[in-house]
């Protein structure tokens, strides 16, 4: 059959090996890098030799393959030999969803996405054979039956496989006991279309995921009852323990891409959430979000915020879906989603899942073949409070250890301190632990406790690779493949490991409570083994990325894992310098993960590992300087995510620590951050106070740059408090300092220049702003600073808008271009508080153009972001602009309401900068209202 060369990206190595194995079994001769390139050989020469010898080339298509530069020459060489495709020399095989472009888009490919093992094998072999692919069975009739005729299940058209993604959900057993009421609610919600979101709320182990999976299986048998897309995601990390920080970045990016967003990496968190909601609403979608609690505030972490979703993008998406959608979103969580509280019993249904009824619990135990009197089985159910996971574990334990005798349940002792959540399940786990003794099975469970997510076999191999770790890997060091599989089967039979996921055969998973239990036991009883295991995992994940400096969020995931494991191993400083600082951020100026990827949530989750208590108590393993840095990093990402009230705490602690150490540069940075944050929160007087402190501290340091920057911070605070003259003096002084430090830059640039332009526009000096920002924009574009480019475009948009009002209307064209670019750039940069400013300015432009619909869209988005982040300063600005919009529409009554609200807020905050403008607006709106009333009664 000839030789076949398989071209692939490292990320798809498993796919490449699977394809190679299937083809060799079918009689083909395969050339595969991982099999055939010998250690020490020249990679380039080996590649050239393989391409030359091979009669055909398979390109394993995935997003990573398309993004990689080295794969292009491999498939291009095959394409050059057969540009028309008549010989079938180049055969693309799609293994992960992506959109081939250029020449690759012209070639028909073999699609393996979403297929099971046997179907994929047949599709691959048949596709490579170049034979005509007429099916054995007649196709399903594609036409639509007459609406009045009731169709049977068998007559329904097949559901397109590419529109289902459920393999990321945890695997649970095929049977369900009880839950008839809840199943009925789910079915009715899907049928009636009145409920948009269902939340299943219960403690761990009660059976939330099992219920949803069972319902999905029933829906699948019925071809999902008209759903056009079905998508599932699990957020489960390590339960909902206090202090655990999780990120929605990966969910947002992957889900946006799956639903067809062209730029899933771009935009602020809120913008991504809005875009995703729009994409989900385009068709009837069944969306399953499993284990939301790691992304919710647990009780006690943030006063008054219990149950709220931390991530602003995810929160926005859920609110949008709750408001309107043709499909259904089903959420499982341990905490009530309080963001949706006002929609409960309208478009949101909250189901507080109770423990199993006595009847269902008895049925569950009998399903395991448990023997005994009905009364004794019932007593067992009641003894374990009908806890679904506990009863599953109990049933299998009695079956495996005590010949299914219910009377032997007294062998399971009560815990002296049972945890409120999952305590009964822990009782059975303790019994299993004693029964397993010093076995390979127990080592596997302890390994599962090292992780906060499903575990890939590569990580387990890394733990086993070196000398055995007593109490962790000792029984696994020399285990055969057969004995390893036997141990896995035993644990799966005992329900301690999840059944194998056919989509992820090399991944082990278990219930979060099981991970928590064995992790806590290992940490408390064998701290030395716990640390050594995490140390090995730290080195494994640190070395896993193909690139030293990964470019994408997906490529960076192993580094995030390395940080987590490194800190668990007590290697806080090593993880900080060797991974977080040098590889995910690259350096303090670049902040690559945040500034280039906009992954503030992932950054915050990484930073959380450097804390013993977020966000006030950094890890003891850090020195004082590093503790201050960790506090600053936390506050930076919290602020960018719009979690402003949370950002206050680490900022204050950071400043206090720096002042105590007389670290004046750090003190100045912290005080400056506090001033900016206080201003956004509407604490203008506090903002001025912190700003004066930051100038004082910077002057005590020898850092000329910080001395310049802090003066612009104080100027900005004074400007908002209405002290324009003092603000102007400080900005002129700062610019002179700038010229002295960097003579090649004649103007203040970046955020400092934006502050100067803001003041100049307030003085009506729009022409000077056009000249200044035109120059600073060139500088910003040269160094590709996203935020700086967007801020300069915003200054130019504002200036041209004023110029158009003062001089010629034609200048509105320039204003429009710059404002659109600014808003797009601010979305891409990901800074929520600056995006609000851009949206308010563009809303003003649309108002002046009498495009009231677009003005209201921008205003509503600005309001949403400001409310999410408690940005009271911008809420006042929102009411001012909303009043102007209503006035332009001729609604003086509503205009007066908004102007009055703006005035009251500004007076209360000490926000005097726009008070004169508000008073003029109030006066004008009052006259307009009186005029309207006079006309009405004439």
PEHU-V888298 format. One record per backbone hydrogen bond with DSSP energy under -0.5 kcal/mol. CO is the residue of the C=O (numbers start at 1). NH is the residue of the N-H. Records with the same first field share a line. If there is no record, write none. Layout:
CO: NH + NH
This chain:
2: 29
3: 55 + 56
4: 31
5: 7 + 58
7: 60
9: 12
10: 13
12: 16
13: 17
14: 18
15: 19
16: 20
17: 21
18: 22
19: 23
20: 24
21: 25
22: 26
23: 28
24: 27
28: 30
29: 4
30: 32
31: 6
32: 35 + 36
33: 37
36: 38
38: 41
41: 43
42: 46
43: 47
44: 48
45: 49
46: 50
47: 51
48: 52
49: 53
50: 54
56: 5
57: 59 + 91
58: 7 + 60
59: 61 + 93
61: 95 + 96
62: 66
63: 67
64: 68
69: 72 + 73
70: 74
71: 75
72: 76
73: 77
74: 78
75: 79
76: 80
77: 81
78: 81 + 82
79: 82
82: 85
89: 57 + 91
90: 92
91: 59
92: 110
93: 61 + 95
94: 112
98: 100
101: 104 + 105
102: 105
103: 106
104: 107
109: 111
110: 94 + 112
112: 115
116: 120
117: 121
118: 122
119: 123
120: 124
121: 125
122: 126
123: 127
124: 128
125: 129
126: 130 + 131
127: 130
132: 134
146: 149
152: 155 + 156
153: 156
160: 163
161: 164
163: 230
165: 232
166: 169
179: 183
180: 184
181: 185
182: 186
183: 187
184: 188
185: 189
186: 190
187: 191
188: 192
189: 193
196: 329
197: 349
198: 200 + 331
199: 201 + 351
200: 202 + 333
201: 353
203: 206
205: 389
207: 211
208: 212
209: 213
210: 214
211: 215
212: 216
213: 217
214: 218
215: 219
216: 220
217: 221
218: 222
219: 224
220: 223
222: 225
223: 226
224: 227
229: 286
230: 165
231: 288
233: 290
237: 239
238: 241
241: 244
248: 252
249: 253
250: 254
251: 255
252: 256
253: 257
254: 258
255: 259
256: 261
257: 260
263: 266
268: 272
269: 273
270: 274
271: 275
272: 276
273: 277
274: 278
275: 279
276: 280
277: 281
278: 282
279: 282
280: 283
283: 285
284: 228 + 229
285: 287 + 328
286: 231
287: 289 + 330
288: 233 + 290
289: 332
290: 235
291: 294
292: 295
293: 296
294: 246
295: 310 + 311
296: 298
297: 307
298: 301 + 302
302: 305
305: 308
308: 297
311: 315
312: 316
313: 317
314: 318
315: 319
316: 320
317: 321
318: 322
319: 323
320: 324
328: 287
329: 198 + 331
330: 289
331: 200
332: 292
333: 202
336: 338
337: 340
338: 341
340: 343 + 344
341: 344
343: 346 + 347 + 348
347: 196 + 197
348: 345
349: 199 + 351
350: 352
351: 201 + 353
357: 361
358: 362
359: 363
360: 364
361: 365
362: 366
363: 367
364: 368
365: 368 + 370
366: 369
371: 406
373: 377
374: 378
375: 379
376: 380
377: 381
378: 382
379: 383
380: 384
381: 386
382: 385
384: 387
386: 356 + 388
387: 391
388: 392
389: 393
390: 394
391: 395
392: 396
393: 397
394: 398
395: 399
396: 400
397: 401 + 402
398: 402 + 404 + 405
402: 405
404: 371 + 406
405: 408
406: 409
407: 410
408: 411
409: 412
411: 413
419: 423
420: 422
422: 426
423: 427
424: 428
425: 429
426: 430
427: 431
428: 432
429: 433
430: 434
431: 435
432: 436
433: 437
437: 439
439: 443
440: 444
441: 445
442: 446
443: 447
444: 448
445: 449
447: 450
448: 451
455: 508
456: 459 + 460
457: 461
458: 462
459: 463
460: 464
461: 465
462: 466
468: 470
469: 472 + 473 + 474
473: 476 + 477
474: 477
476: 479
480: 484
481: 485
482: 486
483: 487
484: 488
485: 489
486: 490
487: 491
488: 492
489: 493
490: 494
491: 496 + 497
492: 495
500: 502
501: 504
504: 501 + 507
506: 457
508: 455
509: 498
511: 514 + 515
512: 516
513: 517
514: 518
515: 519
516: 520
517: 521
518: 522
519: 523
520: 524
521: 525
522: 526
526: 530
527: 531
528: 532
529: 533
530: 534
531: 535
532: 536
533: 537
534: 538
535: 539
536: 540
537: 541
538: 542
539: 543
540: 544
541: 545
548: 550
552: 556
553: 557
554: 557
556: 559 + 560
557: 561
558: 562
559: 563
560: 564
561: 565
562: 566
563: 567
564: 568
565: 569
566: 571
567: 570
570: 572
571: 575
572: 576
573: 577
574: 578
575: 579 + 580
576: 581
577: 582
579: 583 + 584
580: 585
584: 593
585: 587 + 592
587: 591
591: 594 + 595
592: 596 + 597
593: 599
594: 598
598: 600
599: 603
600: 604
601: 605
602: 606
603: 607
604: 608
606: 609
607: 610
608: 611
610: 619
613: 616 + 617
616: 618
617: 612 + 613
619: 622
623: 627
624: 628
625: 629
626: 630
627: 631
628: 632
629: 633
630: 634
631: 635
632: 636
633: 637
634: 638
635: 639
636: 640
637: 641
638: 643
639: 642
640: 832
642: 644
643: 647
644: 648
645: 649
646: 649 + 650
647: 651
648: 652
649: 653
650: 654
651: 655
652: 656
653: 657
654: 658
655: 659
656: 660
657: 661
658: 663
659: 662
662: 664
663: 667
664: 668
665: 669
666: 670
667: 671
668: 672
669: 673
670: 674
671: 675
672: 676
673: 677
674: 678
675: 679
676: 680
677: 681
678: 683
679: 682
680: 873 + 874
682: 684
683: 687
684: 688
685: 689
686: 690
687: 691
688: 692
689: 693
690: 694
691: 695
692: 696
693: 697
694: 698
695: 699
696: 700
697: 701
698: 701
702: 704
703: 707
704: 708
705: 709
706: 710
707: 711
708: 712
709: 713
710: 714
711: 715
712: 716
713: 717
714: 718
715: 719
716: 720
717: 721
718: 723
719: 722
720: 912 + 913
722: 724
723: 727
724: 728
725: 729
726: 730
727: 731
728: 732
729: 733
730: 734
731: 735
732: 736
733: 737
734: 738
735: 739
736: 740
737: 741
738: 742
742: 745
744: 746
749: 752 + 753
750: 754
751: 755
752: 756
753: 757
754: 758
755: 759
756: 760
757: 761
758: 762
759: 763
760: 765
761: 764
764: 766
765: 769
766: 770
767: 771
768: 772
769: 773
770: 774
771: 775
772: 776
773: 777
774: 778
775: 779
776: 780
777: 781
778: 782
779: 783
780: 784 + 785
784: 786
785: 789
786: 790
787: 791
788: 792
789: 793
790: 794
791: 795
792: 796
793: 797
794: 798
795: 799
796: 800
797: 801
798: 802
799: 803
800: 804
801: 805
802: 806
803: 807
808: 811
809: 812
810: 813
811: 815
812: 816
813: 817
814: 818
815: 819
816: 820
817: 821
818: 822
819: 823
820: 824
821: 825
822: 826
823: 827
824: 828
825: 829
826: 830 + 831
830: 832
831: 835
832: 836
833: 837
834: 838
835: 839
836: 840
837: 841
838: 842
839: 843
840: 844
841: 845
842: 846
843: 847
844: 848
845: 849
846: 851
847: 850
850: 852
851: 855
852: 856
853: 857
854: 858
855: 859
856: 860
857: 861
858: 862
859: 863
860: 864
861: 865
862: 866
863: 867
864: 868
865: 869
866: 871
867: 870
870: 872
871: 875
872: 876
873: 877
874: 878
875: 879
876: 880
877: 881
878: 882
879: 883
880: 884
881: 885
882: 886
883: 887
884: 888
885: 889
886: 891
887: 890
890: 892
891: 895
892: 896
893: 897
894: 898
895: 899
896: 900
897: 901
898: 902
899: 903
900: 904
901: 905
902: 906
903: 907
904: 908
905: 909
906: 910 + 911
909: 684 + 685
910: 912
912: 915 + 916
914: 918
915: 919
916: 920
917: 921
918: 922
919: 923
920: 924
921: 925
922: 926
923: 927
924: 928
925: 929
926: 930
927: 931
928: 932
929: 933
930: 934
931: 935
932: 936
933: 937
934: 938
935: 938
